[in-house]
Amino acid sequence: MLDKFEPPAPIDLERVPLKGGREIIVLRATSPGDSLPFTFSGRSYQRVGSITSVMPQQRYQQLLLERVHSRYRWENEPATGIGINELDHEEILRTVRLGIETGRLPESTGNNVDDILERLGLRQEGRILNGAVVLFGTRFLPYYPQCQLRLARFRGIDKSEFLDQRQLEGHAFHLLDEAMLFLRRHLPVAGRILPGLFEREDEPLFPVAALREAMVNALCHRDYAHAGGAVSLAVYDDRLEVWSDGMLPFGLRVEDLKRNHTSRPRNPLIAGVFYRRGLVERWGRGTQKIVELCVKAGHPEPEFIEQAGAVGVRFLPSGYIAPHRVAHDLTKRQREVLQILAGAPRLSFREIRAQLPTPPPDRTLREDLLHLKKLGLVGSEGHGRGAVWFLKEAQDE
């Protein structure tokens, strides 16, 4: 019966003698994950609750793919032409420091780079693995052109004209830092009035934490076996997109990304190092976190897309916000003006002046109002004595 299992089942047989010449035959099965699925007499079976049934072909094929992936991943193959001296030792030690701070590496990890790589699963039998190059490499050509980040700021809503374009090679943490710097340079800044203070606070159009999460996901889960691939970040006038090569792994669908789903990283070694540095969690909530942060900031839910062998996330703003920064060093009197306008929908110049505790000369007050208007904090309608002033909310920009 045991010979009918394929691959050979890891079943131990033990005979336990009893009195009277009898014995108990004990069969003990241990099923390592990388051996699934098994067949018996050429058929595969599954057990759901108390029922055993023939396994659907789609499920069987999915398990076969997972078995192959667990044993033969690009990230755990020996690196080509790379030794330990071609790795960024400072970044490796920084990973240890961050891992200890997050409680995800023991304090006894030490500073020996060889031992650290062994602990992280990035060095086996004395050989550096591909995953170590992605995470800590310093030399990428000619063997690792896929360790690349493509950055672009387009004019308008298509790819017809560049305002800025860059292609960078580097290890994953360097590329993450470069992506965030690029976003700070090119992402529109939204201004909002702090409640009760009437000061202007400038924030990136999209939540920084959501953008970082999207970049981390792209770097962790992309298909590095494709030598011509890269992670791409594109900023348009009406949206922002992050793309990475490779389809969703192991039966995941785009619609699953916005609800609870099992974490199934394509590159568990790479994702594990990001986890130890505190950049990701292991519960498959990264994409849900992106959605929650954007909705909380007042934006539509981001769109997750799978097409042409790549996976992308598209961030959409709630409305157009001009790309400008606003200083918010207001005087006490200017804050008093804002406080007065907050208590009434529209006020004339004279009405504003009458409510000030210490009214300044008319010319000074007009300069204050014009300064506040230039900052986008107040607006006006009409001309001369018929003009009225009002508080301008951030969405009026």
Contacts in CASP RR format, 6 or more apart in sequence:
PFRMAT RR
TARGET T0000
AUTHOR 0000-0000-0000
METHOD contacts of the structure
MODEL  1
MLDKFEPPAPIDLERVPLKGGREIIVLRATSPGDSLPFTFSGRSYQRVGS
ITSVMPQQRYQQLLLERVHSRYRWENEPATGIGINELDHEEILRTVRLGI
ETGRLPESTGNNVDDILERLGLRQEGRILNGAVVLFGTRFLPYYPQCQLR
LARFRGIDKSEFLDQRQLEGHAFHLLDEAMLFLRRHLPVAGRILPGLFER
EDEPLFPVAALREAMVNALCHRDYAHAGGAVSLAVYDDRLEVWSDGMLPF
GLRVEDLKRNHTSRPRNPLIAGVFYRRGLVERWGRGTQKIVELCVKAGHP
EPEFIEQAGAVGVRFLPSGYIAPHRVAHDLTKRQREVLQILAGAPRLSFR
EIRAQLPTPPPDRTLREDLLHLKKLGLVGSEGHGRGAVWFLKEAQDE
2 8 0 8 1.000
2 9 0 8 1.000
2 11 0 8 1.000
4 40 0 8 1.000
4 41 0 8 1.000
4 42 0 8 1.000
5 11 0 8 1.000
5 38 0 8 1.000
5 39 0 8 1.000
5 40 0 8 1.000
6 38 0 8 1.000
6 39 0 8 1.000
6 40 0 8 1.000
6 42 0 8 1.000
7 35 0 8 1.000
7 38 0 8 1.000
9 29 0 8 1.000
9 38 0 8 1.000
10 29 0 8 1.000
10 30 0 8 1.000
10 31 0 8 1.000
10 32 0 8 1.000
10 35 0 8 1.000
11 27 0 8 1.000
11 28 0 8 1.000
11 29 0 8 1.000
12 27 0 8 1.000
12 28 0 8 1.000
12 30 0 8 1.000
13 25 0 8 1.000
13 26 0 8 1.000
13 27 0 8 1.000
14 25 0 8 1.000
14 26 0 8 1.000
14 28 0 8 1.000
15 23 0 8 1.000
15 24 0 8 1.000
15 25 0 8 1.000
15 26 0 8 1.000
16 23 0 8 1.000
16 24 0 8 1.000
16 25 0 8 1.000
16 26 0 8 1.000
17 23 0 8 1.000
18 24 0 8 1.000
31 38 0 8 1.000
33 67 0 8 1.000
33 70 0 8 1.000
34 67 0 8 1.000
34 70 0 8 1.000
34 71 0 8 1.000
35 67 0 8 1.000
36 63 0 8 1.000
36 66 0 8 1.000
36 67 0 8 1.000
37 44 0 8 1.000
37 55 0 8 1.000
37 60 0 8 1.000
37 63 0 8 1.000
37 64 0 8 1.000
37 67 0 8 1.000
38 44 0 8 1.000
43 54 0 8 1.000
43 55 0 8 1.000
44 54 0 8 1.000
44 55 0 8 1.000
44 60 0 8 1.000
45 52 0 8 1.000
45 53 0 8 1.000
45 54 0 8 1.000
45 55 0 8 1.000
46 52 0 8 1.000
46 53 0 8 1.000
46 54 0 8 1.000
46 55 0 8 1.000
46 59 0 8 1.000
47 53 0 8 1.000
62 250 0 8 1.000
62 251 0 8 1.000
65 250 0 8 1.000
66 250 0 8 1.000
69 249 0 8 1.000
69 250 0 8 1.000
69 266 0 8 1.000
73 266 0 8 1.000
73 267 0 8 1.000
73 268 0 8 1.000
73 269 0 8 1.000
74 130 0 8 1.000
74 223 0 8 1.000
74 224 0 8 1.000
74 225 0 8 1.000
74 267 0 8 1.000
75 129 0 8 1.000
75 130 0 8 1.000
75 131 0 8 1.000
75 134 0 8 1.000
75 224 0 8 1.000
75 267 0 8 1.000
75 268 0 8 1.000
75 269 0 8 1.000
75 270 0 8 1.000
76 124 0 8 1.000
76 129 0 8 1.000
76 130 0 8 1.000
76 131 0 8 1.000
76 269 0 8 1.000
77 129 0 8 1.000
77 130 0 8 1.000
78 124 0 8 1.000
78 127 0 8 1.000
78 128 0 8 1.000
78 129 0 8 1.000
78 130 0 8 1.000
79 127 0 8 1.000
79 128 0 8 1.000
79 129 0 8 1.000
79 130 0 8 1.000
79 131 0 8 1.000
79 132 0 8 1.000
79 133 0 8 1.000
79 143 0 8 1.000
80 143 0 8 1.000
81 143 0 8 1.000
82 128 0 8 1.000
82 132 0 8 1.000
82 133 0 8 1.000
82 137 0 8 1.000
82 139 0 8 1.000
82 143 0 8 1.000
83 128 0 8 1.000
84 113 0 8 1.000
84 114 0 8 1.000
84 117 0 8 1.000
84 123 0 8 1.000
84 128 0 8 1.000
86 133 0 8 1.000
86 137 0 8 1.000
86 138 0 8 1.000
86 139 0 8 1.000
87 113 0 8 1.000
87 117 0 8 1.000
87 128 0 8 1.000
87 132 0 8 1.000
87 133 0 8 1.000
87 136 0 8 1.000
87 137 0 8 1.000
87 138 0 8 1.000
88 136 0 8 1.000
88 137 0 8 1.000
88 138 0 8 1.000
88 171 0 8 1.000
89 113 0 8 1.000
91 135 0 8 1.000
91 136 0 8 1.000
91 171 0 8 1.000
91 173 0 8 1.000
91 174 0 8 1.000
92 113 0 8 1.000
92 116 0 8 1.000
92 117 0 8 1.000
92 136 0 8 1.000
93 111 0 8 1.000
93 113 0 8 1.000
93 116 0 8 1.000
95 116 0 8 1.000
95 120 0 8 1.000
95 135 0 8 1.000
95 136 0 8 1.000
95 273 0 8 1.000
95 276 0 8 1.000
95 277 0 8 1.000
96 105 0 8 1.000
96 109 0 8 1.000
96 110 0 8 1.000
96 111 0 8 1.000
96 116 0 8 1.000
98 276 0 8 1.000
98 277 0 8 1.000
98 278 0 8 1.000
99 105 0 8 1.000
99 276 0 8 1.000
99 277 0 8 1.000
99 278 0 8 1.000
100 106 0 8 1.000
100 107 0 8 1.000
100 109 0 8 1.000
102 276 0 8 1.000
102 277 0 8 1.000
102 278 0 8 1.000
104 275 0 8 1.000
104 276 0 8 1.000
104 278 0 8 1.000
105 119 0 8 1.000
105 276 0 8 1.000
109 115 0 8 1.000
109 116 0 8 1.000
109 119 0 8 1.000
110 116 0 8 1.000
114 123 0 8 1.000
117 123 0 8 1.000
117 128 0 8 1.000
117 132 0 8 1.000
118 124 0 8 1.000
120 132 0 8 1.000
120 269 0 8 1.000
120 272 0 8 1.000
120 273 0 8 1.000
120 276 0 8 1.000
121 129 0 8 1.000
121 269 0 8 1.000
122 128 0 8 1.000
122 129 0 8 1.000
122 131 0 8 1.000
122 132 0 8 1.000
122 135 0 8 1.000
122 136 0 8 1.000
122 269 0 8 1.000
122 273 0 8 1.000
123 129 0 8 1.000
123 132 0 8 1.000
129 269 0 8 1.000
130 144 0 8 1.000
130 224 0 8 1.000
131 224 0 8 1.000
131 267 0 8 1.000
131 269 0 8 1.000
131 270 0 8 1.000
133 140 0 8 1.000
133 144 0 8 1.000
133 147 0 8 1.000
133 171 0 8 1.000
134 144 0 8 1.000
134 147 0 8 1.000
134 171 0 8 1.000
134 172 0 8 1.000
134 224 0 8 1.000
134 267 0 8 1.000
134 270 0 8 1.000
135 171 0 8 1.000
135 172 0 8 1.000
135 173 0 8 1.000
135 270 0 8 1.000
135 273 0 8 1.000
136 171 0 8 1.000
137 147 0 8 1.000
137 170 0 8 1.000
137 171 0 8 1.000
138 170 0 8 1.000
138 171 0 8 1.000
140 147 0 8 1.000
140 148 0 8 1.000
140 169 0 8 1.000
140 170 0 8 1.000
141 169 0 8 1.000
145 169 0 8 1.000
145 227 0 8 1.000
145 228 0 8 1.000
145 229 0 8 1.000
146 224 0 8 1.000
146 226 0 8 1.000
146 227 0 8 1.000
146 228 0 8 1.000
146 229 0 8 1.000
146 230 0 8 1.000
146 245 0 8 1.000
147 169 0 8 1.000
147 170 0 8 1.000
147 171 0 8 1.000
147 172 0 8 1.000
147 175 0 8 1.000
147 224 0 8 1.000
148 167 0 8 1.000
148 168 0 8 1.000
148 169 0 8 1.000
148 170 0 8 1.000
148 175 0 8 1.000
148 229 0 8 1.000
148 230 0 8 1.000
148 231 0 8 1.000
149 167 0 8 1.000
149 168 0 8 1.000
149 169 0 8 1.000
149 170 0 8 1.000
149 175 0 8 1.000
149 178 0 8 1.000
149 179 0 8 1.000
149 230 0 8 1.000
149 231 0 8 1.000
149 232 0 8 1.000
149 233 0 8 1.000
150 166 0 8 1.000
150 167 0 8 1.000
150 230 0 8 1.000
150 231 0 8 1.000
150 232 0 8 1.000
150 233 0 8 1.000
151 164 0 8 1.000
151 165 0 8 1.000
151 166 0 8 1.000
151 167 0 8 1.000
151 168 0 8 1.000
151 178 0 8 1.000
151 179 0 8 1.000
151 182 0 8 1.000
151 232 0 8 1.000
151 233 0 8 1.000
151 234 0 8 1.000
152 159 0 8 1.000
152 162 0 8 1.000
152 164 0 8 1.000
152 165 0 8 1.000
152 166 0 8 1.000
152 232 0 8 1.000
152 233 0 8 1.000
152 234 0 8 1.000
152 235 0 8 1.000
153 162 0 8 1.000
153 163 0 8 1.000
153 164 0 8 1.000
153 165 0 8 1.000
153 182 0 8 1.000
153 186 0 8 1.000
153 234 0 8 1.000
153 235 0 8 1.000
154 160 0 8 1.000
154 161 0 8 1.000
154 162 0 8 1.000
154 163 0 8 1.000
154 234 0 8 1.000
154 235 0 8 1.000
154 236 0 8 1.000
154 237 0 8 1.000
155 161 0 8 1.000
155 162 0 8 1.000
155 163 0 8 1.000
155 237 0 8 1.000
156 236 0 8 1.000
156 237 0 8 1.000
156 238 0 8 1.000
157 236 0 8 1.000
157 237 0 8 1.000
157 238 0 8 1.000
157 239 0 8 1.000
158 236 0 8 1.000
159 234 0 8 1.000
163 186 0 8 1.000
164 182 0 8 1.000
164 185 0 8 1.000
164 186 0 8 1.000
166 182 0 8 1.000
167 230 0 8 1.000
168 174 0 8 1.000
168 175 0 8 1.000
168 178 0 8 1.000
172 219 0 8 1.000
172 270 0 8 1.000
172 274 0 8 1.000
173 277 0 8 1.000
175 219 0 8 1.000
175 231 0 8 1.000
176 212 0 8 1.000
176 215 0 8 1.000
176 216 0 8 1.000
176 219 0 8 1.000
176 279 0 8 1.000
179 215 0 8 1.000
179 231 0 8 1.000
179 233 0 8 1.000
180 208 0 8 1.000
180 211 0 8 1.000
180 212 0 8 1.000
180 215 0 8 1.000
182 233 0 8 1.000
183 204 0 8 1.000
183 208 0 8 1.000
183 211 0 8 1.000
183 233 0 8 1.000
183 235 0 8 1.000
183 240 0 8 1.000
184 204 0 8 1.000
186 235 0 8 1.000
187 204 0 8 1.000
187 205 0 8 1.000
187 206 0 8 1.000
187 235 0 8 1.000
187 240 0 8 1.000
187 323 0 8 1.000
188 204 0 8 1.000
188 205 0 8 1.000
188 317 0 8 1.000
188 321 0 8 1.000
188 322 0 8 1.000
188 323 0 8 1.000
189 202 0 8 1.000
189 203 0 8 1.000
189 204 0 8 1.000
189 205 0 8 1.000
189 321 0 8 1.000
189 323 0 8 1.000
189 324 0 8 1.000
189 325 0 8 1.000
190 202 0 8 1.000
190 203 0 8 1.000
190 204 0 8 1.000
190 205 0 8 1.000
190 321 0 8 1.000
190 394 0 8 1.000
190 397 0 8 1.000
191 200 0 8 1.000
191 201 0 8 1.000
191 202 0 8 1.000
191 203 0 8 1.000
191 321 0 8 1.000
191 326 0 8 1.000
191 394 0 8 1.000
191 397 0 8 1.000
192 200 0 8 1.000
192 201 0 8 1.000
192 203 0 8 1.000
192 394 0 8 1.000
193 199 0 8 1.000
193 200 0 8 1.000
193 201 0 8 1.000
193 338 0 8 1.000
193 377 0 8 1.000
193 393 0 8 1.000
193 394 0 8 1.000
194 200 0 8 1.000
194 201 0 8 1.000
197 335 0 8 1.000
198 330 0 8 1.000
198 335 0 8 1.000
198 338 0 8 1.000
198 339 0 8 1.000
198 342 0 8 1.000
198 377 0 8 1.000
199 328 0 8 1.000
199 330 0 8 1.000
199 335 0 8 1.000
200 326 0 8 1.000
200 327 0 8 1.000
200 328 0 8 1.000
200 375 0 8 1.000
200 377 0 8 1.000
201 328 0 8 1.000
202 325 0 8 1.000
202 326 0 8 1.000
202 328 0 8 1.000
204 211 0 8 1.000
205 317 0 8 1.000
205 321 0 8 1.000
206 240 0 8 1.000
206 294 0 8 1.000
206 297 0 8 1.000
206 299 0 8 1.000
206 315 0 8 1.000
206 317 0 8 1.000
207 293 0 8 1.000
207 294 0 8 1.000
207 296 0 8 1.000
207 297 0 8 1.000
209 289 0 8 1.000
209 293 0 8 1.000
210 289 0 8 1.000
210 290 0 8 1.000
210 293 0 8 1.000
210 294 0 8 1.000
210 297 0 8 1.000
210 302 0 8 1.000
210 315 0 8 1.000
211 240 0 8 1.000
211 242 0 8 1.000
211 315 0 8 1.000
212 279 0 8 1.000
213 286 0 8 1.000
213 289 0 8 1.000
213 290 0 8 1.000
213 293 0 8 1.000
214 242 0 8 1.000
214 290 0 8 1.000
214 302 0 8 1.000
214 313 0 8 1.000
214 315 0 8 1.000
215 231 0 8 1.000
215 233 0 8 1.000
215 242 0 8 1.000
216 274 0 8 1.000
216 279 0 8 1.000
216 280 0 8 1.000
217 244 0 8 1.000
217 280 0 8 1.000
217 286 0 8 1.000
217 287 0 8 1.000
217 313 0 8 1.000
218 231 0 8 1.000
218 242 0 8 1.000
218 243 0 8 1.000
218 244 0 8 1.000
218 311 0 8 1.000
218 312 0 8 1.000
219 231 0 8 1.000
219 244 0 8 1.000
219 270 0 8 1.000
219 274 0 8 1.000
220 265 0 8 1.000
220 266 0 8 1.000
220 267 0 8 1.000
220 270 0 8 1.000
220 271 0 8 1.000
220 274 0 8 1.000
220 280 0 8 1.000
221 244 0 8 1.000
221 249 0 8 1.000
221 265 0 8 1.000
221 266 0 8 1.000
221 267 0 8 1.000
221 271 0 8 1.000
221 311 0 8 1.000
222 229 0 8 1.000
222 231 0 8 1.000
222 244 0 8 1.000
222 245 0 8 1.000
222 246 0 8 1.000
222 266 0 8 1.000
222 267 0 8 1.000
223 229 0 8 1.000
223 244 0 8 1.000
223 245 0 8 1.000
223 246 0 8 1.000
223 247 0 8 1.000
223 266 0 8 1.000
224 267 0 8 1.000
226 245 0 8 1.000
226 246 0 8 1.000
228 245 0 8 1.000
229 245 0 8 1.000
230 245 0 8 1.000
231 242 0 8 1.000
231 243 0 8 1.000
231 244 0 8 1.000
232 241 0 8 1.000
232 242 0 8 1.000
232 243 0 8 1.000
232 244 0 8 1.000
233 240 0 8 1.000
233 241 0 8 1.000
233 242 0 8 1.000
233 243 0 8 1.000
234 240 0 8 1.000
234 241 0 8 1.000
234 243 0 8 1.000
237 320 0 8 1.000
238 316 0 8 1.000
238 317 0 8 1.000
238 320 0 8 1.000
239 314 0 8 1.000
239 315 0 8 1.000
239 316 0 8 1.000
239 317 0 8 1.000
240 314 0 8 1.000
240 315 0 8 1.000
241 312 0 8 1.000
241 313 0 8 1.000
241 314 0 8 1.000
241 315 0 8 1.000
242 312 0 8 1.000
242 313 0 8 1.000
243 310 0 8 1.000
243 311 0 8 1.000
243 312 0 8 1.000
244 310 0 8 1.000
244 311 0 8 1.000
244 312 0 8 1.000
245 309 0 8 1.000
245 310 0 8 1.000
246 266 0 8 1.000
246 309 0 8 1.000
246 310 0 8 1.000
246 311 0 8 1.000
247 306 0 8 1.000
247 309 0 8 1.000
247 310 0 8 1.000
247 311 0 8 1.000
248 254 0 8 1.000
248 306 0 8 1.000
248 311 0 8 1.000
249 264 0 8 1.000
249 265 0 8 1.000
249 266 0 8 1.000
250 264 0 8 1.000
252 261 0 8 1.000
252 264 0 8 1.000
254 304 0 8 1.000
254 305 0 8 1.000
254 306 0 8 1.000
257 287 0 8 1.000
257 288 0 8 1.000
257 304 0 8 1.000
258 287 0 8 1.000
258 288 0 8 1.000
258 291 0 8 1.000
258 301 0 8 1.000
258 304 0 8 1.000
259 288 0 8 1.000
260 285 0 8 1.000
260 288 0 8 1.000
261 284 0 8 1.000
262 284 0 8 1.000
263 282 0 8 1.000
263 283 0 8 1.000
263 284 0 8 1.000
265 271 0 8 1.000
265 272 0 8 1.000
271 280 0 8 1.000
272 280 0 8 1.000
272 282 0 8 1.000
274 280 0 8 1.000
275 281 0 8 1.000
275 282 0 8 1.000
280 286 0 8 1.000
287 304 0 8 1.000
287 313 0 8 1.000
290 302 0 8 1.000
290 313 0 8 1.000
291 301 0 8 1.000
291 302 0 8 1.000
294 300 0 8 1.000
294 301 0 8 1.000
294 302 0 8 1.000
294 315 0 8 1.000
295 301 0 8 1.000
298 318 0 8 1.000
299 315 0 8 1.000
299 316 0 8 1.000
299 317 0 8 1.000
299 318 0 8 1.000
300 316 0 8 1.000
300 318 0 8 1.000
302 313 0 8 1.000
302 314 0 8 1.000
302 315 0 8 1.000
302 316 0 8 1.000
303 313 0 8 1.000
303 314 0 8 1.000
303 316 0 8 1.000
304 311 0 8 1.000
304 312 0 8 1.000
304 313 0 8 1.000
304 314 0 8 1.000
305 311 0 8 1.000
305 312 0 8 1.000
305 313 0 8 1.000
305 314 0 8 1.000
306 312 0 8 1.000
318 395 0 8 1.000
319 395 0 8 1.000
321 397 0 8 1.000
322 397 0 8 1.000
326 375 0 8 1.000
326 376 0 8 1.000
327 375 0 8 1.000
328 375 0 8 1.000
330 338 0 8 1.000
330 372 0 8 1.000
331 368 0 8 1.000
333 356 0 8 1.000
333 358 0 8 1.000
333 360 0 8 1.000
333 368 0 8 1.000
334 368 0 8 1.000
334 371 0 8 1.000
334 372 0 8 1.000
336 356 0 8 1.000
336 357 0 8 1.000
337 352 0 8 1.000
337 356 0 8 1.000
337 365 0 8 1.000
337 368 0 8 1.000
337 369 0 8 1.000
337 372 0 8 1.000
337 378 0 8 1.000
338 372 0 8 1.000
338 377 0 8 1.000
338 378 0 8 1.000
338 391 0 8 1.000
340 347 0 8 1.000
340 352 0 8 1.000
340 355 0 8 1.000
340 356 0 8 1.000
341 347 0 8 1.000
341 352 0 8 1.000
341 378 0 8 1.000
341 389 0 8 1.000
341 390 0 8 1.000
341 391 0 8 1.000
342 391 0 8 1.000
344 351 0 8 1.000
345 390 0 8 1.000
346 381 0 8 1.000
346 388 0 8 1.000
346 389 0 8 1.000
346 390 0 8 1.000
347 355 0 8 1.000
347 388 0 8 1.000
347 389 0 8 1.000
347 390 0 8 1.000
348 385 0 8 1.000
348 386 0 8 1.000
348 387 0 8 1.000
348 388 0 8 1.000
348 389 0 8 1.000
349 362 0 8 1.000
349 365 0 8 1.000
349 366 0 8 1.000
349 369 0 8 1.000
349 385 0 8 1.000
349 387 0 8 1.000
349 389 0 8 1.000
352 365 0 8 1.000
352 369 0 8 1.000
352 389 0 8 1.000
353 359 0 8 1.000
353 362 0 8 1.000
353 365 0 8 1.000
356 365 0 8 1.000
359 365 0 8 1.000
360 368 0 8 1.000
369 378 0 8 1.000
369 380 0 8 1.000
369 389 0 8 1.000
372 378 0 8 1.000
373 379 0 8 1.000
373 380 0 8 1.000
376 392 0 8 1.000
376 397 0 8 1.000
377 391 0 8 1.000
377 392 0 8 1.000
378 389 0 8 1.000
378 390 0 8 1.000
378 391 0 8 1.000
378 392 0 8 1.000
379 389 0 8 1.000
379 390 0 8 1.000
379 391 0 8 1.000
379 392 0 8 1.000
380 387 0 8 1.000
380 388 0 8 1.000
380 389 0 8 1.000
380 390 0 8 1.000
381 387 0 8 1.000
381 388 0 8 1.000
381 390 0 8 1.000
382 388 0 8 1.000
END
